[in-house]
Amino acid sequence: MKDKIHPEYKEVTVTCACGATFKTRSAIGKDTLQADLCSSCHPFYTGKQKFVDTAGRVEKFNRKFGGEYFKKADDKKAKK
């Protein structure tokens, strides 16, 4: 291997948005790293589902497609 072409691989502290911190090694060049999710708060590991609605998109979807849109064709004909 050539000398002095590889980045320095050093220990960094990762801080999650939930407040959890842990140490790992990285070539990022900084002493700290910010993460949005970690194993302490990720739904896959915790089994808890976080529901984040950005700008009312779920309500907009329900207004547009909710109600009778998803009902079967037989149910729609019976109501008429």
Secondary structure per residue as TSV (DSSP state, phi and psi in degrees):
chain	resnum	aa	ss	phi	psi
A	1	M	-	360.0	149.0
A	2	K	-	-77.8	148.0
A	3	D	T	-83.2	146.8
A	4	K	T	63.6	26.5
A	5	I	-	-111.5	-11.1
A	6	H	S	-96.4	142.8
A	7	P	-	-68.5	157.6
A	8	E	-	-73.1	128.9
A	9	Y	-	-102.8	105.5
A	10	K	E	-130.4	170.3
A	11	E	E	-78.4	134.0
A	12	V	E	-128.0	156.1
A	13	T	E	-102.9	123.6
A	14	V	E	-98.8	128.6
A	15	T	E	-117.0	124.3
A	16	C	E	-89.5	162.2
A	17	A	T	-65.0	-24.8
A	18	C	T	-79.4	-10.5
A	19	G	S	106.2	-9.4
A	20	A	-	-72.0	142.4
A	21	T	E	-129.0	148.5
A	22	F	E	-154.6	163.6
A	23	K	E	-107.9	142.4
A	24	T	E	-148.2	-178.1
A	25	R	E	-114.1	142.5
A	26	S	E	-155.1	160.8
A	27	A	S	-106.0	21.6
A	28	I	S	-68.5	-26.5
A	29	G	S	94.6	-1.2
A	30	K	S	-114.6	163.3
A	31	D	S	-87.7	-20.9
A	32	T	E	-128.5	156.2
A	33	L	E	-141.4	133.3
A	34	Q	E	-99.4	133.6
A	35	A	E	-125.0	148.4
A	36	D	S	-81.5	-38.4
A	37	L	-	-133.3	151.2
A	38	C	-	-139.9	-179.1
A	39	S	T	-69.3	-16.6
A	40	S	T	-77.3	-27.3
A	41	C	T	-123.4	-3.4
A	42	H	-	-72.1	133.3
A	43	P	H	-58.7	-29.2
A	44	F	H	-64.3	-39.4
A	45	Y	H	-87.0	-31.6
A	46	T	H	-90.2	-25.2
A	47	G	-	82.2	1.8
A	48	K	-	-102.2	136.8
A	49	Q	-	-96.3	122.4
A	50	K	-	-92.3	134.1
A	51	F	-	-115.1	113.0
A	52	V	-	-115.4	117.6
A	53	D	-	-103.3	115.3
A	54	T	S	-95.5	115.7
A	55	A	T	59.4	33.4
A	56	G	T	68.7	28.3
A	57	R	H	-66.8	-34.8
A	58	V	H	-67.2	-44.1
A	59	E	H	-63.6	-38.8
A	60	K	H	-63.5	-42.3
A	61	F	H	-63.1	-44.9
A	62	N	H	-64.9	-36.2
A	63	R	H	-66.5	-39.2
A	64	K	H	-76.8	-44.9
A	65	F	H	-114.9	-5.2
A	66	G	-	-71.4	180.0
A	67	G	G	75.6	-123.0
A	68	E	G	-83.1	-6.8
A	69	Y	G	-62.1	-39.5
A	70	F	G	-94.2	0.6
A	71	K	S	-77.5	157.3
A	72	K	-	-68.0	157.3
A	73	A	H	-62.1	-36.1
A	74	D	H	-63.5	-39.3
A	75	D	H	-66.6	-37.3
A	76	K	H	-67.8	-40.7
A	77	K	H	-68.3	-35.1
A	78	A	H	-67.7	-31.1
A	79	K	H	-74.7	-26.9
A	80	K	-	-76.9	360.0
